[in-house]
Amino acid sequence: MAIILFDDNAHQTLLPLTFTRPVADLRIGILTIAEKWGKYLDLGFSWHTQSWLQGKFQIEIEDRNLFINGAFCPDEALMEAIKPLHGNVALMYGDRLVAVKLNETDAISFDPNERFEQTVTLKHTPVVITHPEDIFRNNDTELRKDFKLLTAGRKSATLSPTNTIIGNDFFAEEGAIADCATFNTTNGPIYLAANTEVWEGTHIRGAFAICEYSQVKMGSKIYGATTVGPYCRVGGELNNAVIWGYSSKGHEGYLGNAVVGEWCNLGADTNNSNLKNNYDEVKLWDYTSQRFRKTGLQFCGLIMADHAKCAINTMFNTGTVVGVSANVFGAGFPRNFVPDFSWGGAQGYEVYSIKKMFETAQKVFARRDHRKFDENEQNILKTVFELTEEHRRF
């Protein structure tokens, strides 16, 4: 049976993070949502996603197909609700389709907005990712679930005796390295993936996960619930931050209640505010309504999409959204919404041309031998550039 992870309207409400990926490719906890489903079901998966993403994220249809909403994070109760599904009976959560099993003919014409005649209702409250802030809000829950999923029945590798480990919920994969660091698991588990490094003088409080080939630099201070990687390097102070693959925050500076996409770079002493001076509710730019949306949160920092970068001493105000391939620099606070492919800062913006952006991306990808800035990557970014043109009328 084929597992096909589909996008519903969450693909729009999660922008700009989903301009460059399906919803199920979002990382929350230790794994991406797609990887979680692969572990729970012990099966491979493919994608039913937006047209401009299909070159990279392809669909594979078989005789029998289980379509699963990529915004829903799996758990045991959700698995039990999916198991008895049969021919065209849809599992619903409110008015949202969660899962449905379809034959090959029906799978080819599948529409996530289709109304199925026969439905059953999901009776428990799952973790659902609908807006960007849901990622750091639910990172603690998902990190704990992923920790149990990945470490069940296994024994941690042994680290250098120069480290201090407090509590029992600690796991290091073979190849993880740490020296003279403190790991406190009393508030949540700590997971070090293979080929990771935690350098001297680092203090980490769980829940925390560092994914493959990532590094934490000397003297870093990290609070839960934080996820880093894979292929990242971080330093300074992090609190409830999720930093995706191939991104760097390599220097001092504070990042809190934040999500940073892939291929991003935060210059030295970059800081984000995560609390307004008047303690008021934080609003975030919403691509669907074209206005700032109330989040219901008092603490909300930075949302930064793929390929975005900022210069040294950048100051992000509370609840700032930075679009795909934006390049931020200069004195003062940039505005709370930095459009995709923008070049500038508080003093004003101009368009970051697709040609110049591609030249930079080629250099960045060249530093990772196993990743190529191929035609699929380029076509996705070209489409995002066109889709976001209306936001760049500077």
PAZABA-202021 format. One record per residue (C-alpha): residue number from 1; residue in one letter; x, y, z. Coordinates in steps of 0.02 Angstrom, whole numbers, plus 50000, padded with zeros to 5 digits. Example, Ala and Ser with C-alpha at 12.3 -4.5 7.8 and 13.67 -1.06 7.14 Angstrom:
PAZABA-202021
k r c1 c2 c3
1 a 50615 49775 50390
2 s 50684 49947 50357
This chain:
PAZABA-202021
k r c1 c2 c3
1 m 50000 50000 50000
2 a 50065 50173 49954
3 i 50069 50310 50085
4 i 50034 50479 50006
5 l 50049 50635 50113
6 f 49937 50773 50049
7 d 49925 50961 50074
8 d 49762 51041 50124
9 n 49735 51228 50151
10 a 49871 51226 50284
11 h 49994 51242 50141
12 q 49933 51421 50120
13 t 49917 51465 50305
14 l 50095 51401 50337
15 l 50175 51517 50209
16 p 50314 51570 50187
17 l 50384 51408 50261
18 t 50288 51301 50136
19 f 50331 51397 49978
20 t 50475 51276 49958
21 r 50406 51112 50028
22 p 50248 51011 50061
23 v 50174 51027 50235
24 a 50233 50854 50286
25 d 50413 50903 50250
26 l 50409 51023 50399
27 r 50526 50970 50540
28 i 50453 50974 50715
29 g 50526 50880 50862
30 i 50668 50774 50793
31 l 50592 50713 50630
32 t 50495 50790 50488
33 i 50309 50750 50490
34 a 50336 50635 50340
35 e 50477 50543 50429
36 k 50364 50517 50580
37 w 50231 50436 50473
38 g 50363 50327 50390
39 k 50421 50266 50562
40 y 50246 50236 50630
41 l 50187 50142 50475
42 d 50354 50064 50430
43 l 50325 50112 50249
44 g 50393 50233 50122
45 f 50293 50386 50070
46 s 50265 50507 49927
47 w 50179 50674 49906
48 h 50019 50754 49841
49 t 50069 50936 49840
50 q 50072 51099 49743
51 s 50112 51096 49557
52 w 50277 51191 49572
53 l 50342 51069 49702
54 q 50302 50908 49609
55 g 50469 50899 49518
56 k 50557 50876 49684
57 f 50416 50798 49787
58 q 50336 50669 49674
59 i 50183 50559 49696
60 e 50184 50369 49681
61 i 50014 50285 49660
62 e 49984 50099 49680
63 d 49833 49983 49679
64 r 49794 50031 49860
65 n 49834 50202 49929
66 l 49822 50283 50100
67 f 49809 50472 50087
68 i 49859 50560 50249
69 n 49847 50745 50287
70 g 50026 50807 50305
71 a 49978 50936 50437
72 f 49935 50800 50564
73 c 50074 50728 50671
74 p 50051 50542 50705
75 d 50021 50465 50875
76 e 49955 50297 50936
77 a 49774 50356 50946
78 l 49780 50423 50768
79 m 49857 50261 50708
80 e 49714 50163 50788
81 a 49587 50276 50702
82 i 49668 50249 50531
83 k 49688 50059 50539
84 p 49504 50012 50514
85 l 49477 50131 50367
86 h 49420 50047 50208
87 g 49364 50094 50033
88 n 49327 50281 50021
89 v 49278 50302 50205
90 a 49358 50466 50260
91 l 49427 50503 50433
92 m 49381 50682 50479
93 y 49435 50804 50614
94 g 49303 50939 50614
95 d 49290 50989 50431
96 r 49468 50933 50390
97 l 49507 50772 50300
98 v 49635 50672 50400
99 a 49649 50511 50300
100 v 49563 50404 50169
101 k 49605 50241 50078
102 l 49579 50245 49890
103 n 49603 50128 49744
104 e 49714 50177 49598
105 t 49575 50255 49493
106 d 49509 50363 49635
107 a 49686 50407 49691
108 i 49729 50482 49522
109 s 49584 50606 49537
110 f 49605 50638 49724
111 d 49558 50814 49782
112 p 49594 50859 49965
113 n 49439 50969 49965
114 e 49328 50828 49905
115 r 49178 50785 50014
116 f 49163 50599 50047
117 e 48992 50520 50073
118 q 49050 50404 50212
119 t 49150 50478 50356
120 v 49207 50436 50532
121 t 49263 50565 50660
122 l 49430 50573 50748
123 k 49385 50575 50932
124 h 49547 50636 51012
125 t 49642 50800 50992
126 p 49798 50774 50885
127 v 49946 50890 50854
128 v 49904 50985 50695
129 i 50020 51112 50613
130 t 49915 51251 50536
131 h 50016 51411 50562
132 p 50205 51441 50572
133 e 50201 51472 50760
134 d 50124 51299 50786
135 i 50297 51227 50753
136 f 50384 51302 50904
137 r 50225 51292 51009
138 n 50216 51103 50985
139 n 50401 51067 50975
140 d 50411 51006 51155
141 t 50269 50881 51131
142 e 50338 50815 50967
143 l 50517 50807 51030
144 r 50464 50697 51175
145 k 50364 50583 51059
146 d 50506 50569 50934
147 f 50632 50535 51072
148 k 50530 50384 51130
149 l 50504 50327 50950
150 l 50688 50333 50905
151 t 50763 50266 51066
152 a 50643 50126 51115
153 g 50739 49967 51155
154 r 50907 50049 51118
155 k 51056 50098 51224
156 s 51142 50267 51212
157 a 51322 50281 51154
158 t 51446 50333 51287
159 l 51511 50511 51288
160 s 51671 50582 51363
161 p 51672 50581 51554
162 t 51711 50767 51547
163 n 51524 50798 51519
164 t 51391 50817 51654
165 i 51225 50729 51619
166 i 51082 50766 51738
167 g 50932 50649 51733
168 n 50901 50493 51631
169 d 50818 50549 51468
170 f 50979 50567 51370
171 f 51026 50477 51210
172 a 51177 50493 51097
173 e 51194 50402 50932
174 e 51361 50322 50887
175 g 51476 50456 50818
176 a 51407 50597 50925
177 i 51545 50696 51013
178 a 51534 50810 51165
179 d 51664 50875 51287
180 c 51649 50979 51446
181 a 51464 51011 51417
182 t 51314 51006 51534
183 f 51155 50914 51483
184 n 51004 50934 51599
185 t 50860 50817 51556
186 t 50751 50851 51707
187 n 50635 50961 51603
188 g 50640 50858 51444
189 p 50743 50731 51345
190 i 50904 50770 51252
191 y 50948 50682 51089
192 l 51116 50692 50998
193 a 51109 50617 50824
194 a 51255 50532 50737
195 n 51404 50638 50685
196 t 51354 50786 50791
197 e 51468 50891 50902
198 v 51434 50988 51061
199 w 51586 51095 51101
200 e 51660 51141 51269
201 g 51570 51252 51392
202 t 51397 51224 51319
203 h 51246 51213 51435
204 i 51088 51128 51369
205 r 50921 51105 51454
206 g 50797 50985 51375
207 a 50695 50957 51279
208 f 50829 50968 51145
209 a 50879 50878 50985
210 i 51027 50903 50872
211 c 51013 50815 50704
212 e 51148 50736 50597
213 y 51310 50828 50557
214 s 51266 50980 50662
215 q 51374 51073 50787
216 v 51346 51177 50943
217 k 51488 51300 50969
218 m 51581 51338 51130
219 g 51490 51424 51271
220 s 51316 51408 51197
221 k 51162 51419 51307
222 i 51014 51318 51246
223 y 50842 51303 51326
224 g 50701 51186 51278
225 a 50612 51150 51173
226 t 50743 51172 51036
227 t 50787 51075 50879
228 v 50942 51103 50772
229 g 50986 51026 50605
230 p 51032 50925 50511
231 y 51195 51003 50447
232 c 51183 51160 50554
233 r 51302 51258 50664
234 v 51236 51361 50808
235 g 51303 51468 50949
236 g 51245 51600 51073
237 e 51077 51585 51160
238 l 50929 51485 51095
239 n 50760 51461 51177
240 n 50616 51361 51102
241 a 50690 51380 50928
242 v 50678 51261 50779
243 i 50820 51280 50654
244 w 50808 51173 50499
245 g 50944 51095 50393
246 y 51096 51183 50319
247 s 51067 51343 50417
248 s 51187 51435 50532
249 k 51174 51542 50685
250 g 51357 51526 50724
251 h 51385 51673 50841
252 e 51322 51764 50995
253 g 51145 51832 50994
254 y 50973 51777 51054
255 l 50847 51675 50955
256 g 50687 51629 51044
257 n 50513 51562 51002
258 a 50569 51552 50823
259 v 50574 51447 50665
260 v 50719 51462 50542
261 g 50709 51374 50374
262 e 50842 51286 50271
263 w 50995 51371 50195
264 c 50980 51524 50308
265 n 51120 51621 50391
266 l 51106 51736 50541
267 g 51251 51857 50555
268 a 51350 51884 50716
269 d 51251 51962 50858
270 t 51084 51942 50771
271 n 50944 51952 50900
272 n 50757 51932 50896
273 s 50633 52001 51021
274 n 50502 51875 51076
275 l 50403 51985 51197
276 k 50325 52155 51165
277 n 50367 52297 51285
278 n 50183 52313 51330
279 y 50164 52122 51350
280 d 50026 52125 51219
281 e 49974 51983 51105
282 v 50092 51958 50958
283 k 50031 51968 50779
284 l 50112 51884 50627
285 w 50098 51926 50442
286 d 49975 51808 50359
287 y 49995 51775 50172
288 t 49815 51718 50149
289 s 49730 51871 50224
290 q 49868 51993 50173
291 r 49867 52069 50347
292 f 49936 52037 50521
293 r 49848 51896 50612
294 k 49827 51877 50800
295 t 49922 51726 50865
296 g 49854 51718 51042
297 l 50036 51714 51099
298 q 50130 51829 51216
299 f 50297 51754 51164
300 c 50331 51746 50978
301 g 50495 51788 50892
302 l 50558 51760 50715
303 i 50486 51659 50570
304 m 50618 51648 50432
305 a 50590 51554 50268
306 d 50719 51457 50165
307 h 50872 51544 50091
308 a 50847 51702 50194
309 k 50999 51788 50269
310 c 51037 51933 50384
311 a 51194 52034 50420
312 i 51287 52062 50583
313 n 51195 52153 50722
314 t 51025 52128 50642
315 m 50881 52164 50762
316 f 50715 52078 50728
317 n 50563 52146 50818
318 t 50434 52036 50903
319 g 50337 51931 50779
320 t 50439 51962 50622
321 v 50410 51858 50464
322 v 50553 51851 50338
323 g 50511 51780 50167
324 v 50604 51660 50053
325 s 50774 51722 49993
326 a 50761 51889 50083
327 n 50926 51973 50124
328 v 50917 52089 50275
329 f 51051 52213 50328
330 g 51079 52389 50396
331 a 51046 52484 50557
332 g 50879 52487 50647
333 f 50735 52363 50655
334 p 50674 52298 50487
335 r 50485 52298 50472
336 n 50387 52151 50541
337 f 50358 52078 50369
338 v 50507 52065 50251
339 p 50442 52009 50080
340 d 50516 51864 49986
341 f 50667 51909 49877
342 s 50691 52076 49965
343 w 50861 52160 49980
344 g 50883 52291 50116
345 g 50822 52336 50290
346 a 50749 52476 50395
347 q 50807 52606 50270
348 g 50709 52525 50129
349 y 50710 52378 50009
350 e 50742 52337 49829
351 v 50713 52175 49733
352 y 50841 52037 49758
353 s 50856 51979 49579
354 i 50834 51795 49542
355 k 51001 51794 49449
356 k 51099 51860 49599
357 m 51006 51746 49717
358 f 51049 51595 49609
359 e 51233 51644 49607
360 t 51234 51642 49797
361 a 51136 51481 49809
362 q 51258 51393 49692
363 k 51401 51439 49810
364 v 51305 51386 49964
365 f 51254 51217 49892
366 a 51432 51186 49832
367 r 51484 51176 50015
368 r 51376 51020 50033
369 d 51433 50883 49914
370 h 51274 50781 49936
371 r 51154 50922 49889
372 k 51141 50999 49716
373 f 51063 51163 49664
374 d 50978 51073 49521
375 e 50838 51117 49402
376 n 50704 51066 49527
377 e 50774 51183 49660
378 q 50788 51324 49534
379 n 50612 51300 49465
380 i 50538 51305 49641
381 l 50624 51470 49678
382 k 50578 51544 49510
383 t 50395 51506 49547
384 v 50406 51579 49722
385 f 50483 51736 49646
386 e 50334 51752 49529
387 l 50203 51710 49661
388 t 50267 51843 49781
389 e 50292 51985 49657
390 e 50145 52085 49726
391 h 50232 52101 49894
392 r 50385 52187 49818
393 r 50308 52348 49756
394 f 50436 52454 49847
